Amino acid sequence: MVGASYAAELPFDGDFDARAYAARRLWRTLNGRAPGPAFHQLSEQRRKRLSTAIRALDAHSAGGSYRIIAEALFDKRRIPENAWKTHDLRNRTIRLVQTGLALMRGSYRKLLRRVRKVE
């Protein structure tokens, strides 16, 4: 990379802070320095939910039914034989797939934004 030049185009929009911070972390990494702390941290609960949503999306994209996805995510023994249509895990599985689809369609960018507290 000796002699290579790079440029970053950063629009002055609502995400400028996050983009500028990410550009600086990239610059530091390209120059052999530690990138520094992340812009913000996701909670452990949020990371687990996002991870599960991506797993649910993968299974859904591969053609898995909601029941098959739920059995893989939550243990087959927790899924009732007769009451599947009204069971909470069915609704939870559908929401996870919907979350995964939303992430795939671009809402993953929202993860870069800081959560603003209303005062």
N, C-alpha and C positions, 0 to 999 in steps of 0.2 A: 504494500500500500504506500510505499514511498513515492512521493510526488503526486499522489491522487488527490483530487479536490472533490468535495461534496458540498451540496447546498440543500437547504431545507426551506420549503415554501410554507409559511404559516399564515393562514388567513386570520384576520382580526374578527373572529366570531365568538360565540359564547363558549367555545372550547379552547380558546387561545391559551389560557393558563396551562391546561393539561398538555396541549401540543408543544408549547415552549419547554415545559419541564421534560417531556419525553425526548425532545430534540437535544436538550442539554445532556440527558443521560446517555443518549446515543453517541454524542460527541465525546463524552468522557470515556466510554467503552472503546470507541475507535482509536482513542489516544492511549490505550493501555491502562487507564485508570479505573478505579471502582466506580460503578454507575451512581452510587449514592442511594438514599432511601427511595422507596416507591412513593408516588404522588399521594396515595392514600391506601389504606389497608381494608380489605374486605374481611368481615367477621368470619370466624370458623364456620358458623351456621350457614352463612351466605355462600361460602366456597363449597360446602358439602352439597347444598341445594343445586348450585350451578353444575357441579360435577354430575350429580344424579340426573339433572335435566338433560345434559349432553349424552349420558348413557341411554336415557329413555329415547332421545331423538335418534341415536344410532340404531337402536332396536326397531323403532318405528320406520325408519328409512329402509331398513332391511326387510320390511314386510311383517314384522311381529305385531300380533294383536295386543290390545291393551292388557288382556289377561296374561298373555305370555310375558309381556314386559313387567307387569306387576309381580309375577312369580319370580322373575329373575332379580328384581330390585328388592323385594320385601320378603322373600322366602315363601315358597309354595304352601307351606303349612299354615300360613296366616290368611290364605285366600279361601273363603268358603265355597263349597260346591254349588249350593243352591241360591245363595243370596248375593251373587256377584254383581248383578245389575244395580243394587242399591248400597253396596259396600263402600265404605269410605276410601279404601285403597284403590278402587276403580276411579273415583273422582280425583284422587291425588295423582294417580298415574296419568290421567288425561291432562291435568294441569301441568305436570312435569313435561309431557310431550309438547304442549302448547308453549311453555317457557322455552324449551329447546328450539322450537320452530321460530319463535320471535328472535332469539339470539342469532339463529342462522340468517334471518332476514335483515339483520343489521342492528338490532337493539343492543348487541354486545358493546357497541360504542359507549352506551350509557354507563358501563362499568368503569370507564375512565374518568367520569365526572364525580366530583365530590358531592356528597349528599349535603344539601344546604338545610340547616336547621331553621325552622320558623320560630321567630321570637315574638 
